[in-house]
Amino acid sequence: MSAVKNVIKDNYNMMLLKDYLRDAIKDAGFSHAEISKTPVGTRVALHVTRPGIVIGRKGTGIRALTDKLATDFGLKNPQISVVEIEKPELSPSVMCNRMQSHLERGTAFRRATMWTLKQIMEGGAMGVQITISGKLRGDRSAFEKHTQGILPRAGHHAEIIVDEDIAHVKTAMGLIGVRIRIAKKEKLIPEFEMKVEKAKKGKPDKSDKPVIKVEEIVIGDNKVEVIKVEGKKDNAESESAVIEIESKKMETIETLEEEEAKLK
């Protein structure tokens, strides 16, 4: 029974740790954390969109985060490494956080949903499904599902290629839940492969592929490993800046209510 209690306790601590990281480094675009125990201590790999915000000026952010993980969550000698996400649009956690920020700013839920669908599909997803439920319009709870592309619902492929995450938004109307499921082409193993004749023979152009660069930053007595993606087109300094830019672009999207108003 003690072994079962330890497993439940570890899982509960991991859930609390994920909720804390989602709020603490939200502006850095937190996606997920990989935690593994080593003989030296505990290795924590943070997957974010902007590693500089996690590290902070002169390492103040990473130092405070290390102390927090050691004291409040009981991780022995945490060794943090920061990994930059290559495609934020294919991360359900990042897109849930962005949609949550749009809803908290007062954006109409259908406009935010349509914009998120568009961003994910343009990012190279095979399919996406967004479920939004709660106090959407009135006193009674409701839910809506919006799907685009190909998204396996069950079976072996659904377990392998589909990632999902859930976010909860507190609004003036009440609590709203957002669930995003993304099917990634990279994880799909096709049974058959179609051969296409190339028009030009020669070496493939690798100029558009991102370059992965690994750096080691010494902060006090610790070394922090930072894995960055060079060649990304996103120049925003933080997730808040991304939300500001997207809010302006989102105004061009026409919702169903606006289309119905024009027809009347």
BELDA-V26042 format. One record per backbone hydrogen bond with DSSP energy under -1.0 kcal/mol. NH is the residue of the N-H (numbers start at 0). CO is the residue of the C=O. E is the energy in kcal/mol with one decimal. If there is no record, write none. Layout:
# BELDA-V26042
NH/CO/E
NH/CO/E
This chain:
# BELDA-V26042
4/0/-2.2
5/1/-2.1
6/2/-2.0
7/3/-2.5
8/4/-2.5
9/5/-2.5
10/6/-2.5
11/7/-2.3
12/8/-2.3
13/9/-2.3
14/10/-1.9
15/11/-2.2
16/12/-2.5
17/13/-2.3
18/14/-2.2
19/15/-2.1
20/16/-2.6
21/17/-2.4
22/18/-1.3
23/19/-3.3
24/20/-2.1
28/25/-1.7
30/46/-2.9
33/44/-2.4
35/42/-2.3
37/40/-3.2
41/76/-1.2
42/35/-3.1
43/78/-2.5
44/33/-2.7
45/80/-2.9
46/31/-2.5
47/82/-2.5
48/27/-1.5
49/27/-2.1
54/50/-2.1
55/51/-2.3
58/55/-1.4
59/56/-1.4
61/54/-1.7
62/58/-1.7
63/59/-2.1
64/60/-2.1
65/61/-2.0
66/62/-2.0
67/63/-2.0
68/64/-2.2
69/65/-1.7
70/66/-2.3
71/67/-2.1
74/68/-2.0
78/41/-3.4
80/43/-2.8
81/224/-2.5
82/45/-3.2
83/226/-3.1
84/47/-2.6
89/86/-1.5
90/87/-1.7
94/90/-2.2
95/91/-2.3
96/92/-2.2
97/93/-2.1
98/94/-2.5
99/95/-2.4
100/96/-2.1
101/97/-2.0
102/98/-2.2
103/99/-2.2
104/100/-1.4
105/102/-1.2
106/101/-2.1
111/107/-2.4
112/108/-2.1
113/109/-2.7
114/110/-2.1
115/111/-2.1
116/112/-2.5
117/113/-2.1
118/114/-2.4
119/115/-2.3
120/116/-2.2
121/117/-2.3
122/118/-1.1
123/120/-1.2
124/119/-1.3
125/182/-2.7
126/182/-1.2
127/147/-2.7
128/180/-2.4
129/145/-2.8
130/178/-2.8
131/143/-2.4
132/176/-2.2
133/141/-2.3
134/174/-1.2
135/133/-1.9
141/133/-2.2
143/131/-2.4
145/129/-2.4
147/127/-2.4
149/125/-2.6
158/154/-1.3
159/155/-1.4
160/156/-2.6
162/181/-2.6
164/179/-1.6
166/177/-2.6
168/175/-3.4
170/173/-2.4
175/168/-2.8
176/132/-3.0
177/166/-3.1
178/130/-2.7
179/164/-2.2
180/128/-2.6
181/162/-3.0
182/126/-2.8
183/160/-2.2
187/184/-1.3
210/229/-1.6
212/227/-2.9
214/225/-3.2
216/223/-2.9
218/221/-2.8
221/218/-2.0
223/216/-3.3
225/214/-3.2
226/81/-2.9
227/212/-3.0
229/210/-3.2
238/26/-2.3
241/237/-1.5
242/238/-2.3
243/239/-2.0
244/240/-2.2
245/241/-2.7
246/242/-2.2
247/243/-1.3
248/244/-1.8
249/245/-2.5
251/248/-1.5
252/249/-1.5
258/254/-1.9
259/255/-2.5
260/256/-2.0
261/257/-1.6
262/258/-1.5
263/259/-1.2
